Amino acid sequence: MTAIGIGIVGGGYMGKAHAVAMSSVGAIFDTALRPRLEMVAASSASSAENYRKKFGFARAAANWQQLVEDPAVEAIVIASPQESHREIALAAFALGKPVLCEKPLADSLVDSRAMVEAAEKSGAVNMVGFNYIRTPASQFARQLLAEGAIGDVTWFRGEHTEDFLADPSSPHNWRCEGIANGNMGDLAPHPINAALALMGPIESVMADIETVHNKRPGGTVTNDDHAQIMCRFANGVRGHIYSSRVATGRKMGYAYEIHGTKGAIRFDQEDQNAIWLYKSEGPEAERGFRKILIGPAHPDYEPFCQGPGHGTGYQDQIIIEAKDFLEAIASGKSRWPSFRDGLAVAEVIEAAQLSARHGAWTPVVQV
């Protein structure tokens, strides 16, 4: 076992999740590299000191620059606002340090491309934090598709639906300002990432993007609430992606349904420890979707629990992510999803924005 000093920029929701993951991953997966919580940076020195005490870091940084430049910080996790991602990543890559960056890669396509260029020029390990696709269930779904379990795929439907802004009387807040904080910047990247992981490249899109509640108590909403995206995949399959922050009743509606010539697959993150599989075999009267409870026979489950059906949770996804990052560093080779994979999501987002403005099918390569 070899210790590795981890620096995390950001101590909020995702900063905490990454700190907990780095504290746990070695014991759960018996990784060759064992993280040491070396330093944390936040919006101020006092905030960083607070996170240091809460999460068990050795030191608090006065700012992110100090964290990146510190020689004891050997790998960096970026869990700060999107607009800060580019500057932090470029500084880290200039020093040859591995970077795990939270999704989306950046707040603009220009910044995303600059980050990919810097990552690949440096040769440093890089990864984007799309955690939902890492559940044992979704990893199993990818295996089923690769094995041809449902035949030739004919259609895909994906969504990420939540309702934290469904109530029009909910007050105006920071999520209501700027494209990067709207549905297209916050939620849409997840189902797009899922579509790319499960189906492959998206060739063109036709999108409709809407702000449902234009005004809220305290201000005007300047970004979108939900979006519908029709997709043409490079493999010839058609599909649909829906993302929303105003989907009343949905709390974590990261879901997909895939139809094939010999069966179908359904998944819903609100029931994240199960896959529903249909196979076109046997007597018609006995056919139907069957629920497969996730267990030790499925990817990345057994290190958490030896009992099938006991389940994994949200934090476990981040721990799996940490394991992948550490293994990538140990091997010296970036692991999916790399920064380039994060860029692919950003390009689909940009194409969807263009499509919505012009009301036409838009090739992703056009952006």
Secondary structure, DSSP 8 states (H G I E B T S, - for coil): -EEEEEEEE--SHHHHHHHHHHHHHHHHH--SEEEEEEEEE-SSHHHHHHHHHHHT-SEE-SSHHHHHH-TT--EEEE-S-GGGHHHHHHHHHHTT--EEEESSS-SSHHHHHHHHHHHHHHT--EEEE--GGGSHHHHHHHHHHHTTTT-SEEEEEEEEE--TT-STTS---GGGSSGGGSHHHHTTHHHHHHHHHHH--EEEEEEEEE-S--EETTEE--S-SEEEEEEEETTS-EEEEEEES--TT-SSEEEEEEEESSEEEEEEGGGTTEEEEEES-S-GGG---EEEE--TTSTTTTTT-SSTTS---HHHHHHHHHHHHHHHHHHTS--SS-HHHHHHHHHHHHHHHHHHHHTS-EEGGG-
